[in-house]
Amino acid sequence: MKKNIAFLVCLIFLGCSPKKIDLKDLVLAEKPNIDLSEFTKNITEQKGRFELPTKDGVQLVDKGEKIVYYFFAGNDNVTFDKAKIAEVLETKVVTYNGDVSFISVHPDNKDAANLLKDMLKSYSTPDSIIYNQRKFDDNEKETPALLKSLMPHLVKEVADEFDNKATQYPQQLFWSKNDILTQLVIDPTNANLNMSIKIITKKAYMDHIVEEYAKPLLKEYDSPYAHLFKK
């Protein structure tokens, strides 16, 4: 009898356990393999794409597409590659005509370093890197040390013509495969990476469905990352 009661208690406990989702498991350019609305009530539908540049920015142009945003900031049941997401900075998934087309993640700084190491290992050599050079103050010695420990082959000390020393590190890293672009950005300070990750399909990028990749006002800057997409 006691065993039966214990079994029933376990079933109830498991049934009431909160559902969890790891956004890295979502397959881009395909329908979500899970109901995203079960993990957030913050859902909005966007009417149109960001493709009409004006002097005040860009405006939405509605061509009948269905674009839905799912926002997850601060949700303890949502992770990315096992990394906790930030409490305030937004993490979101965007579907475009029903397909997962854009994922934007701000990992918690406590998990960002391990996430960066895992991504460098699993994604391998970046297809493109944008470097930044910065002189860190004495009270920020831990920051360049952290960068060197995570990316020893990509971080180095440089000096200008006046022998002013600075740390050169990757500020943006890009990987592309199957017409899906992954962009990792870091803004390191106080031994924190302040990292963000954006993953987008080529179709979503070229159609400017999210403001992050809106159509620029000046034509010469249109689609600056389009050449990075590859099969």
N, C-alpha and C positions, 0 to 999 in steps of 0.2 A: 504493500500500500504506500509506504513512504517513498519507494522508488518511483511509483507512478506519479505521486505528487511532485517529486523533484523533477521528473521529466516534463510535466505540464508547466511547471514554473520556468524551466529552461525554454520551452517553446514560446511562452508568453514574453519572456525577456528578449528572445531573439526577434520576435515579431514586432516588438516595440522599439528595437534598437534603431537609431537614426540612420537613414540611408546616407551613403558616402559616394562621392564621384571624384575621379582623378581626370582632370581635363586633358591630360596627355593621351588618354585612351580614346578620345574622340578622333574620328577619322575625317579629315578634311575632304571636301568635295563629295561627301556622302551624307545621307540622312543621319541624324543623331541616333546612336544605338541605345539611348536612354532618354526618358522624358525630362528635359532640362527644367521644366516648370516645377518639378518636384523639389528643386533645390533653391528656388528663389521666387519671391512674389514681385520682385522688381523687374518687370518685363515691359518693354516698350516696342511699338511698331513704328518704323520710319517710312515716311512717304517719299520715296525717290532716292536719288543718288547725288553725291556732291560733285557736280560737273559744270556748273554755270558760274565761272569766275566773274566777280564784280570788284569795284574799287574798295568795297567794304568786306571782301572775303569771297566765300562761295555760297551758292544757294542750291537748294535741292531741286532736282528735275525729276518729276514723277513719270516713269515710263511703264507703270503697271507692275513693277517688280514687288515682291514681298520680302521685306527686310525686317528681321526681328532681333532685338537686343535682349540678352539675359545678363543681369548684373549680379555679382557674387561677393563683393567686398565684405570681409569680416566673417564669412561663413566658415566655421570650423570643419564642416563636413565636405568642403571643397578643397582639393589640393591640385598641384601640378607636379607630376613626377615625384610624388610623395612629399613635396615641399608645401608648407603652409602658405596661404596667400595673405597679403597685407590686410590690416584692419580697415584702413582708410582709403589708400590708393586703389583705384578700381580694377577689378578683374572682370572680364566679360567674354561672352561668346556671341557671335553674330551669325544668324542663318540667312542665307540668300536663296530665295525661292525654295526653301525647305532644306537646303544643304548647309552643313557646317562650313563656313567660308572665312571666318576670321576669329582668332583667339588672341586676346590681349591679357597678359598676366603680370601682376606685380607681386612677386614672392616676398614673404616676410624676410627681413634682413637676416634673421637668425638662421634661416635655411638657404639663403642665397648662395653662399660660398660652395656648399655641397652640391647645390643644383648646377652651378656653373661648371664644377668639376665633372659632374655626370654628363652634362651636355657636350662638353669638349671631348669626352671619351666616346660617347655614343654617336655624335654627329661627325666626329673626326675633324680634319682640316677645313677651316672656313673657306667658302668660295670667294669671299671678299671681306676686307677689314678696313675700317676707317679708324685711324689712330688719332690720339690726342696727346699733347705734351703739356705737362703741368708741374709747377714747382710746389712741392708740399712743404708746409711750415714744419718747424721742429716739433710742434705739438701734434703733428699728424704723421709721425714716423711709421706708425702701425699701418697706415693706409698703403703706401708703396710696398711695404713688406708683405702685406696680404696679397697684393696684385702679383708680386714676383713668385709667391708660393703657389698661386693658382695657375699662373700662365708664365712659367719661367722662360719659355722659348719665344714669347711674344712681348715681354716687358723688358725694357733696358733703360739705362741712364744715358742721356744725351747732353750735349753742350752746344751753345750757340757760338757765334764768332767772338763774343766777349767772354767766353768760358763760363757763362751762366748755366748752371746745371739744372736739369729737369728730368722728370720721369716720363718716358713715352710708353703708352699702354693702349690696347684696343678699346676704343669707346663704343664701337658698333661692330658686331660680327654678323655675317650673313651666310646662310646655307640654303641651297635650293635643290629640290628633287621632285620629279613628277609634277612640275609646274606649281609647286608650293614653296613659298619663300618664308624662311624663319629669320627674324631679325632680333638680335639680343643687344641691349643697350645698357651700359653701366655709367653711373655718375658717382664715383667713389669719394667718400669723405668720412672722416672719423672712424676708420676701419670698417665701414659699411659699404656695400656695393651699390645700394640703391638701384637695383636691377629691374629691368622690364623685358618682357618677351612678347613679340608679336609674330603670329603665324597667319599667313593669308594665301588664298588661292590666286592664281594668275587672273582668272575671270573677275573675281571680286576686286582685285587691285586695279585692273584696267577699266573696270566699270565704276570705280571710285565710290564704292558703297559705304565706306567708313570715312569719317572726317580725318583720321590719321593719314590717309592716303588720298585726300581730296585733290581735285584737279587744280594745279597752281594757276595763279593769275597770269603769270608770264609764260608764254608758250615754250621758251627755251628751257624751262624747268619742268615741263610736263613729264610725268612718269619717270622720275629719276632712277628708279630701281628696276624698270621694266627689263633692262638688258640682263639682269641677274637671274631671271627665271630660266630654268632648263628642265628638260624631260628627265 
